[in-house]
Amino acid sequence: MSTFLTIAMPKGRIFEEAADLMRKAGYQLPEEFDDSRKLILDIEEANMRFILAKPMDVVTYVEHGVADIGIAGKDVMMEENRDVYEVLDLKISECYLAVAGLPTMEIRDVAPKVATKYPNVASSYFREQGEQVEIIKLNGSIELAPLIGLADRIVDIVSTGQTLKENGLVEMERIADITSRLIVNPVSYRVKDQVIDELVEKLSKVIG
Ligand code: PRP
């Protein structure tokens, strides 16, 4: 009997591209996966279990070993120093992390406020720039913060740029390019190396 693999997939906008890539690599994810509200799907003939998690939580499932493998954004990997191996750049869900704000914003001399879902990335970025800022952690809709006076600037993901544009914000500095990565639990990599290497190889061949 071949080795059983549990794969944590990110829910939401990354899901479609990640599922596409898995299918191209020859893993027959059932169509029901795309629309269903189910959080666990087994493909018995392939000895695989897919679990659906929030993108920020995929790394937690993999780190704790309840998933052997996961697909996680580089943004999440940069924010949290977790005990997982990053084995492959899947080159999907391309976007970048940027500093943005209102075009009319005046630069404050003393500790401007920066709202973000990425407090660690933002802190180290501004520290490297030699700028002292006050970080305000939010969980989403970050673009709201400068509009209603919670923050002077934001550090957030930009994909199409539509959210910034529709809210009258402008990009000020680009921090890092982001793509999704294949991550692996270190123990799983030791005990299931053959089947994981096979998956990595199949995915490598279909990466754009
Ligand atoms: C992300 C990000 C921006 C938006 C950027 O938010 O935080 O708000 O997408 O995409 P765009 O450049 O194509 O407009 P997401 O939709 O993941 O939701 P969130 O606000 O809950 O973080």
py3Dmol code that shows the C-alpha trace and the ligand (Angstrom):
import py3Dmol

protein = """\
ATOM      1  CA  MET A   1       0.000   0.000   0.000  1.00  0.00           C
ATOM      2  CA  SER A   2       1.367   3.405  -0.894  1.00  0.00           C
ATOM      3  CA  THR A   3       2.008   6.159   1.649  1.00  0.00           C
ATOM      4  CA  PHE A   4      -0.913   8.335   2.729  1.00  0.00           C
ATOM      5  CA  LEU A   5      -0.467  12.096   2.221  1.00  0.00           C
ATOM      6  CA  THR A   6      -2.430  14.937   3.768  1.00  0.00           C
ATOM      7  CA  ILE A   7      -2.256  18.205   1.873  1.00  0.00           C
ATOM      8  CA  ALA A   8      -3.424  21.546   3.285  1.00  0.00           C
ATOM      9  CA  MET A   9      -4.866  23.799   0.605  1.00  0.00           C
ATOM     10  CA  PRO A  10      -5.579  27.509   1.069  1.00  0.00           C
ATOM     11  CA  LYS A  11      -9.207  28.592   0.894  1.00  0.00           C
ATOM     12  CA  GLY A  12     -10.187  31.683  -0.993  1.00  0.00           C
ATOM     13  CA  ARG A  13      -8.549  33.366  -3.913  1.00  0.00           C
ATOM     14  CA  ILE A  14      -5.383  31.204  -3.973  1.00  0.00           C
ATOM     15  CA  PHE A  15      -7.426  27.997  -4.052  1.00  0.00           C
ATOM     16  CA  GLU A  16      -8.321  28.011  -7.721  1.00  0.00           C
ATOM     17  CA  GLU A  17      -4.757  28.427  -8.961  1.00  0.00           C
ATOM     18  CA  ALA A  18      -3.449  25.884  -6.457  1.00  0.00           C
ATOM     19  CA  ALA A  19      -6.111  23.322  -7.443  1.00  0.00           C
ATOM     20  CA  ASP A  20      -5.381  23.965 -11.125  1.00  0.00           C
ATOM     21  CA  LEU A  21      -1.705  23.277 -10.596  1.00  0.00           C
ATOM     22  CA  MET A  22      -2.408  20.055  -8.687  1.00  0.00           C
ATOM     23  CA  ARG A  23      -4.701  18.896 -11.491  1.00  0.00           C
ATOM     24  CA  LYS A  24      -2.102  19.735 -14.151  1.00  0.00           C
ATOM     25  CA  ALA A  25       0.403  17.696 -12.178  1.00  0.00           C
ATOM     26  CA  GLY A  26      -1.936  14.712 -12.485  1.00  0.00           C
ATOM     27  CA  TYR A  27      -3.723  14.748  -9.130  1.00  0.00           C
ATOM     28  CA  GLN A  28      -7.420  14.246  -9.811  1.00  0.00           C
ATOM     29  CA  LEU A  29      -9.043  16.630  -7.362  1.00  0.00           C
ATOM     30  CA  PRO A  30     -12.806  16.075  -7.590  1.00  0.00           C
ATOM     31  CA  GLU A  31     -14.789  18.937  -9.155  1.00  0.00           C
ATOM     32  CA  GLU A  32     -16.996  19.105  -6.055  1.00  0.00           C
ATOM     33  CA  PHE A  33     -13.927  20.378  -4.233  1.00  0.00           C
ATOM     34  CA  ASP A  34     -14.217  23.791  -5.880  1.00  0.00           C
ATOM     35  CA  ASP A  35     -17.751  24.613  -4.794  1.00  0.00           C
ATOM     36  CA  SER A  36     -18.258  22.518  -1.719  1.00  0.00           C
ATOM     37  CA  ARG A  37     -18.296  23.784   1.856  1.00  0.00           C
ATOM     38  CA  LYS A  38     -16.609  20.566   2.937  1.00  0.00           C
ATOM     39  CA  LEU A  39     -13.281  21.059   4.639  1.00  0.00           C
ATOM     40  CA  ILE A  40     -11.866  17.572   4.181  1.00  0.00           C
ATOM     41  CA  LEU A  41     -11.850  15.630   0.947  1.00  0.00           C
ATOM     42  CA  ASP A  42     -10.342  12.185   0.556  1.00  0.00           C
ATOM     43  CA  ILE A  43      -9.155  10.764  -2.738  1.00  0.00           C
ATOM     44  CA  GLU A  44      -8.914   7.166  -1.697  1.00  0.00           C
ATOM     45  CA  GLU A  45      -7.485   5.786  -4.941  1.00  0.00           C
ATOM     46  CA  ALA A  46      -4.571   8.243  -4.704  1.00  0.00           C
ATOM     47  CA  ASN A  47      -4.137   7.757  -0.951  1.00  0.00           C
ATOM     48  CA  MET A  48      -4.537  11.480  -0.436  1.00  0.00           C
ATOM     49  CA  ARG A  49      -6.494  13.693   1.860  1.00  0.00           C
ATOM     50  CA  PHE A  50      -6.964  17.373   1.082  1.00  0.00           C
ATOM     51  CA  ILE A  51      -7.886  19.769   3.838  1.00  0.00           C
ATOM     52  CA  LEU A  52      -9.047  23.335   3.255  1.00  0.00           C
ATOM     53  CA  ALA A  53      -7.684  25.978   5.606  1.00  0.00           C
ATOM     54  CA  LYS A  54      -7.450  29.754   5.759  1.00  0.00           C
ATOM     55  CA  PRO A  55      -4.253  30.785   3.917  1.00  0.00           C
ATOM     56  CA  MET A  56      -2.670  32.109   7.119  1.00  0.00           C
ATOM     57  CA  ASP A  57      -3.406  28.793   8.900  1.00  0.00           C
ATOM     58  CA  VAL A  58      -2.008  26.358   6.316  1.00  0.00           C
ATOM     59  CA  VAL A  59       1.472  26.668   7.807  1.00  0.00           C
ATOM     60  CA  THR A  60       0.090  25.862  11.292  1.00  0.00           C
ATOM     61  CA  TYR A  61      -1.435  22.580  10.099  1.00  0.00           C
ATOM     62  CA  VAL A  62       1.836  21.654   8.392  1.00  0.00           C
ATOM     63  CA  GLU A  63       4.036  22.699  11.314  1.00  0.00           C
ATOM     64  CA  HIS A  64       1.976  20.553  13.696  1.00  0.00           C
ATOM     65  CA  GLY A  65       2.216  17.609  11.325  1.00  0.00           C
ATOM     66  CA  VAL A  66      -1.532  17.090  10.838  1.00  0.00           C
ATOM     67  CA  ALA A  67      -0.864  17.945   7.213  1.00  0.00           C
ATOM     68  CA  ASP A  68       2.312  16.632   5.557  1.00  0.00           C
ATOM     69  CA  ILE A  69       2.333  19.299   2.894  1.00  0.00           C
ATOM     70  CA  GLY A  70       0.724  22.659   2.286  1.00  0.00           C
ATOM     71  CA  ILE A  71       0.474  25.521  -0.138  1.00  0.00           C
ATOM     72  CA  ALA A  72       1.247  28.831   1.535  1.00  0.00           C
ATOM     73  CA  GLY A  73       1.997  32.357   0.402  1.00  0.00           C
ATOM     74  CA  LYS A  74       5.516  33.705   0.781  1.00  0.00           C
ATOM     75  CA  ASP A  75       3.896  36.580   2.710  1.00  0.00           C
ATOM     76  CA  VAL A  76       2.820  34.159   5.444  1.00  0.00           C
ATOM     77  CA  MET A  77       6.273  32.531   5.470  1.00  0.00           C
ATOM     78  CA  MET A  78       7.924  35.947   5.834  1.00  0.00           C
ATOM     79  CA  GLU A  79       5.609  36.981   8.650  1.00  0.00           C
ATOM     80  CA  GLU A  80       5.959  33.868  10.770  1.00  0.00           C
ATOM     81  CA  ASN A  81       9.137  32.003  11.410  1.00  0.00           C
ATOM     82  CA  ARG A  82       7.761  28.455  11.379  1.00  0.00           C
ATOM     83  CA  ASP A  83       9.395  25.069  11.531  1.00  0.00           C
ATOM     84  CA  VAL A  84       8.538  23.868   8.019  1.00  0.00           C
ATOM     85  CA  TYR A  85      10.557  23.337   4.856  1.00  0.00           C
ATOM     86  CA  GLU A  86       9.814  25.531   1.881  1.00  0.00           C
ATOM     87  CA  VAL A  87      10.595  23.187  -0.987  1.00  0.00           C
ATOM     88  CA  LEU A  88       9.191  24.730  -4.150  1.00  0.00           C
ATOM     89  CA  ASP A  89       8.177  28.107  -5.573  1.00  0.00           C
ATOM     90  CA  LEU A  90       4.887  27.296  -7.300  1.00  0.00           C
ATOM     91  CA  LYS A  91       4.912  30.665  -9.084  1.00  0.00           C
ATOM     92  CA  ILE A  92       1.159  31.074  -8.650  1.00  0.00           C
ATOM     93  CA  SER A  93      -0.851  33.842  -6.975  1.00  0.00           C
ATOM     94  CA  GLU A  94       1.740  36.438  -7.900  1.00  0.00           C
ATOM     95  CA  CYS A  95       1.413  39.668  -5.991  1.00  0.00           C
ATOM     96  CA  TYR A  96       3.614  41.890  -3.842  1.00  0.00           C
ATOM     97  CA  LEU A  97       3.787  43.533  -0.461  1.00  0.00           C
ATOM     98  CA  ALA A  98       3.796  47.309  -0.561  1.00  0.00           C
ATOM     99  CA  VAL A  99       3.537  50.427   1.542  1.00  0.00           C
ATOM    100  CA  ALA A 100       0.575  52.571   0.517  1.00  0.00           C
ATOM    101  CA  GLY A 101      -1.313  55.602   1.724  1.00  0.00           C
ATOM    102  CA  LEU A 102      -3.377  58.586   0.720  1.00  0.00           C
ATOM    103  CA  PRO A 103      -1.666  60.768  -1.904  1.00  0.00           C
ATOM    104  CA  THR A 104      -2.404  63.797   0.259  1.00  0.00           C
ATOM    105  CA  MET A 105      -0.831  62.268   3.346  1.00  0.00           C
ATOM    106  CA  GLU A 106       1.682  64.411   5.144  1.00  0.00           C
ATOM    107  CA  ILE A 107       4.698  62.549   6.492  1.00  0.00           C
ATOM    108  CA  ARG A 108       4.691  62.859  10.237  1.00  0.00           C
ATOM    109  CA  ASP A 109       8.030  63.308  11.915  1.00  0.00           C
ATOM    110  CA  VAL A 110       7.181  61.242  14.944  1.00  0.00           C
ATOM    111  CA  ALA A 111       6.210  57.578  14.686  1.00  0.00           C
ATOM    112  CA  PRO A 112       3.647  57.453  11.884  1.00  0.00           C
ATOM    113  CA  LYS A 113       1.016  54.753  12.307  1.00  0.00           C
ATOM    114  CA  VAL A 114       1.137  51.799   9.943  1.00  0.00           C
ATOM    115  CA  ALA A 115      -1.816  49.400   9.703  1.00  0.00           C
ATOM    116  CA  THR A 116      -1.120  45.883   8.477  1.00  0.00           C
ATOM    117  CA  LYS A 117      -1.908  42.183   8.614  1.00  0.00           C
ATOM    118  CA  TYR A 118       1.887  41.638   8.655  1.00  0.00           C
ATOM    119  CA  PRO A 119       3.239  43.300  11.819  1.00  0.00           C
ATOM    120  CA  ASN A 120       6.590  41.461  11.770  1.00  0.00           C
ATOM    121  CA  VAL A 121       7.312  42.134   8.101  1.00  0.00           C
ATOM    122  CA  ALA A 122       6.285  45.786   8.501  1.00  0.00           C
ATOM    123  CA  SER A 123       8.349  46.286  11.682  1.00  0.00           C
ATOM    124  CA  SER A 124      11.513  44.871  10.174  1.00  0.00           C
ATOM    125  CA  TYR A 125      11.013  46.768   6.923  1.00  0.00           C
ATOM    126  CA  PHE A 126      10.725  50.142   8.654  1.00  0.00           C
ATOM    127  CA  ARG A 127      13.556  49.254  11.056  1.00  0.00           C
ATOM    128  CA  GLU A 128      15.810  48.580   8.045  1.00  0.00           C
ATOM    129  CA  GLN A 129      14.739  51.930   6.603  1.00  0.00           C
ATOM    130  CA  GLY A 130      15.737  53.560   9.898  1.00  0.00           C
ATOM    131  CA  GLU A 131      12.185  54.777  10.369  1.00  0.00           C
ATOM    132  CA  GLN A 132      10.347  54.572  13.663  1.00  0.00           C
ATOM    133  CA  VAL A 133       6.694  53.678  13.210  1.00  0.00           C
ATOM    134  CA  GLU A 134       3.809  52.495  15.325  1.00  0.00           C
ATOM    135  CA  ILE A 135       2.356  49.251  13.983  1.00  0.00           C
ATOM    136  CA  ILE A 136      -1.380  48.619  14.200  1.00  0.00           C
ATOM    137  CA  LYS A 137      -2.389  45.004  13.530  1.00  0.00           C
ATOM    138  CA  LEU A 138      -5.575  44.427  11.538  1.00  0.00           C
ATOM    139  CA  ASN A 139      -7.005  41.205  10.120  1.00  0.00           C
ATOM    140  CA  GLY A 140      -8.314  42.419   6.764  1.00  0.00           C
ATOM    141  CA  SER A 141      -9.712  45.367   4.796  1.00  0.00           C
ATOM    142  CA  ILE A 142      -6.443  47.128   5.639  1.00  0.00           C
ATOM    143  CA  GLU A 143      -7.166  49.841   3.053  1.00  0.00           C
ATOM    144  CA  LEU A 144      -9.857  51.178   5.364  1.00  0.00           C
ATOM    145  CA  ALA A 145      -7.354  52.331   7.985  1.00  0.00           C
ATOM    146  CA  PRO A 146      -5.928  55.461   6.278  1.00  0.00           C
ATOM    147  CA  LEU A 147      -9.377  56.406   4.960  1.00  0.00           C
ATOM    148  CA  ILE A 148     -10.865  56.799   8.400  1.00  0.00           C
ATOM    149  CA  GLY A 149      -7.775  58.061  10.190  1.00  0.00           C
ATOM    150  CA  LEU A 150      -6.686  54.921  12.016  1.00  0.00           C
ATOM    151  CA  ALA A 151      -3.278  54.921  10.299  1.00  0.00           C
ATOM    152  CA  ASP A 152      -1.062  57.113   8.120  1.00  0.00           C
ATOM    153  CA  ARG A 153       0.096  54.276   5.917  1.00  0.00           C
ATOM    154  CA  ILE A 154      -0.580  50.597   5.305  1.00  0.00           C
ATOM    155  CA  VAL A 155       1.580  47.590   4.495  1.00  0.00           C
ATOM    156  CA  ASP A 156      -0.494  45.164   2.461  1.00  0.00           C
ATOM    157  CA  ILE A 157      -0.699  42.802  -0.489  1.00  0.00           C
ATOM    158  CA  VAL A 158      -1.220  44.366  -3.900  1.00  0.00           C
ATOM    159  CA  SER A 159      -2.402  42.068  -6.657  1.00  0.00           C
ATOM    160  CA  THR A 160      -4.274  43.906  -9.415  1.00  0.00           C
ATOM    161  CA  GLY A 161      -4.043  47.260  -7.623  1.00  0.00           C
ATOM    162  CA  GLN A 162      -7.830  47.575  -7.832  1.00  0.00           C
ATOM    163  CA  THR A 163      -8.440  47.853  -4.083  1.00  0.00           C
ATOM    164  CA  LEU A 164      -5.925  50.702  -3.734  1.00  0.00           C
ATOM    165  CA  LYS A 165      -7.358  52.479  -6.762  1.00  0.00           C
ATOM    166  CA  GLU A 166     -11.003  52.184  -5.763  1.00  0.00           C
ATOM    167  CA  ASN A 167     -10.179  53.580  -2.353  1.00  0.00           C
ATOM    168  CA  GLY A 168      -8.084  56.471  -3.593  1.00  0.00           C
ATOM    169  CA  LEU A 169      -4.814  55.128  -2.182  1.00  0.00           C
ATOM    170  CA  VAL A 170      -1.400  55.148  -3.838  1.00  0.00           C
ATOM    171  CA  GLU A 171       1.499  52.736  -3.646  1.00  0.00           C
ATOM    172  CA  MET A 172       4.592  54.293  -2.064  1.00  0.00           C
ATOM    173  CA  GLU A 173       7.210  51.586  -1.693  1.00  0.00           C
ATOM    174  CA  ARG A 174       7.457  47.997  -2.860  1.00  0.00           C
ATOM    175  CA  ILE A 175       8.642  45.640  -0.120  1.00  0.00           C
ATOM    176  CA  ALA A 176       8.741  42.136  -1.624  1.00  0.00           C
ATOM    177  CA  ASP A 177       7.435  40.008  -4.485  1.00  0.00           C
ATOM    178  CA  ILE A 178       5.158  37.195  -3.344  1.00  0.00           C
ATOM    179  CA  THR A 179       4.193  33.820  -4.812  1.00  0.00           C
ATOM    180  CA  SER A 180       2.792  30.637  -3.278  1.00  0.00           C
ATOM    181  CA  ARG A 181       5.199  27.996  -2.001  1.00  0.00           C
ATOM    182  CA  LEU A 182       4.991  24.272  -1.363  1.00  0.00           C
ATOM    183  CA  ILE A 183       5.818  23.662   2.278  1.00  0.00           C
ATOM    184  CA  VAL A 184       6.555  20.360   4.000  1.00  0.00           C
ATOM    185  CA  ASN A 185       6.565  19.170   7.595  1.00  0.00           C
ATOM    186  CA  PRO A 186      10.169  18.150   8.450  1.00  0.00           C
ATOM    187  CA  VAL A 187       9.181  14.786   9.991  1.00  0.00           C
ATOM    188  CA  SER A 188       6.900  13.962   7.061  1.00  0.00           C
ATOM    189  CA  TYR A 189       9.790  14.727   4.730  1.00  0.00           C
ATOM    190  CA  ARG A 190      11.898  12.144   6.521  1.00  0.00           C
ATOM    191  CA  VAL A 191       9.336   9.367   6.675  1.00  0.00           C
ATOM    192  CA  LYS A 192       7.454  10.026   3.425  1.00  0.00           C
ATOM    193  CA  ASP A 193      10.358  11.299   1.331  1.00  0.00           C
ATOM    194  CA  GLN A 194       9.649   9.125  -1.689  1.00  0.00           C
ATOM    195  CA  VAL A 195       6.048  10.148  -2.209  1.00  0.00           C
ATOM    196  CA  ILE A 196       6.809  13.806  -1.406  1.00  0.00           C
ATOM    197  CA  ASP A 197       9.730  13.897  -3.858  1.00  0.00           C
ATOM    198  CA  GLU A 198       7.430  12.408  -6.470  1.00  0.00           C
ATOM    199  CA  LEU A 199       4.862  15.164  -5.873  1.00  0.00           C
ATOM    200  CA  VAL A 200       7.561  17.867  -5.989  1.00  0.00           C
ATOM    201  CA  GLU A 201       8.847  16.461  -9.260  1.00  0.00           C
ATOM    202  CA  LYS A 202       5.391  16.310 -10.847  1.00  0.00           C
ATOM    203  CA  LEU A 203       4.628  19.873  -9.740  1.00  0.00           C
ATOM    204  CA  SER A 204       8.037  21.165 -10.929  1.00  0.00           C
ATOM    205  CA  LYS A 205       7.224  19.965 -14.428  1.00  0.00           C
ATOM    206  CA  VAL A 206       4.002  21.970 -14.679  1.00  0.00           C
ATOM    207  CA  ILE A 207       5.100  25.196 -12.988  1.00  0.00           C
ATOM    208  CA  GLY A 208       4.868  28.103 -15.445  1.00  0.00           C
TER     209      GLY A 208
END
"""
ligand_1 = """\
22
PRP
C -6.055 41.311 -0.356
C -5.164 42.443 0.104
C -5.789 43.644 -0.545
C -6.327 43.067 -1.844
C -5.396 43.386 -2.970
O -7.142 41.250 0.464
O -5.130 42.517 1.519
O -6.823 44.161 0.237
O -6.404 41.656 -1.676
O -5.872 42.888 -4.199
P -5.980 43.825 -5.472
O -4.684 44.544 -5.624
O -6.214 42.852 -6.602
O -7.143 44.743 -5.269
P -8.145 40.020 0.501
O -9.109 40.117 -0.630
O -7.359 38.760 0.547
O -8.970 40.238 1.804
P -8.651 40.928 3.205
O -8.991 42.365 3.020
O -9.563 40.226 4.125
O -7.202 40.746 3.545
"""
view = py3Dmol.view(width=600, height=400)
view.addModel(protein, "pdb")
view.setStyle({"model": 0}, {"cartoon": {"style": "trace"}})
view.addModel(ligand_1, "xyz")
view.setStyle({"model": 1}, {"stick": {}})
view.zoomTo()
view.show()
